[in-house]
């Protein structure tokens, strides 16, 4: 069994306190079996470039992938 966690609530270098409960759960499972995390981040090149979030990283031995998805800014940003 190789569990895959898919969550937009996962800490990254730009938001280290974001969704820490998901990180702790994934790390607990990864201590038992090999696991992976896919944590997509919203991306808008003009408003949210997300340059500080790597596409792939390892968190305490847990492989994490941060794919980008296109998101238009909210009306509050306009």
C-alpha positions in Angstrom: 0.0 0.0 0.0 1.4 3.4 -1.0 -1.0 6.2 0.1 -1.2 9.4 -1.7 -2.3 12.6 0.1 -4.0 15.2 -2.2 -4.7 18.4 -0.4 -4.4 22.1 -1.0 -4.0 22.5 2.7 -0.3 21.6 3.2 2.5 23.8 4.4 5.0 25.2 1.9 7.8 27.7 2.2 5.5 30.7 1.6 2.9 29.5 4.1 4.7 27.3 6.7 1.7 27.3 9.2 -0.9 26.4 6.6 -2.6 23.0 7.1 -0.1 21.7 9.6 -2.6 19.0 10.6 -2.4 17.5 7.2 1.4 17.4 7.3 1.3 15.7 10.7 -1.2 13.1 9.5 0.9 12.4 6.3 4.1 12.1 8.4 2.4 9.6 10.8 1.3 7.4 7.9 4.7 7.7 6.2 6.4 6.3 9.3 4.4 3.0 8.6 4.3 2.8 4.8 5.8 4.8 1.9 3.6 7.8 1.2 3.5 10.8 -1.2 1.8 14.2 -1.0 0.4 16.3 -3.9 -0.4 19.8 -2.6 -1.4 22.1 -5.5 -0.9 25.8 -5.2 -2.9 28.5 -7.0 -0.9 30.5 -9.5 -1.5 33.8 -11.2 1.7 35.3 -12.7 0.8 38.9 -12.0 -0.7 38.6 -8.5 0.5 35.4 -7.0 3.7 34.2 -8.7 4.5 31.6 -6.0 8.2 31.8 -6.8 9.1 30.7 -3.2 7.3 27.4 -3.5 9.3 24.6 -5.2 7.6 22.3 -7.6 9.0 19.3 -5.6 10.5 19.1 -2.1 11.0 16.6 0.7 9.6 17.2 4.1 11.1 14.9 6.8 11.6 12.2 4.2 8.1 12.6 2.7 8.1 13.5 -1.0 5.8 16.5 -1.7 4.8 17.8 -5.1 3.4 21.4 -5.5 1.9 21.6 -9.0 0.4 25.0 -10.1 -3.1 25.6 -11.2 -4.3 28.7 -12.9 -6.5 30.9 -10.6 -7.8 34.3 -11.4 -7.5 36.9 -8.6 -10.6 37.7 -6.4 -12.4 40.9 -6.8 -10.7 42.1 -3.6 -7.4 42.1 -5.6 -8.8 44.2 -8.5 
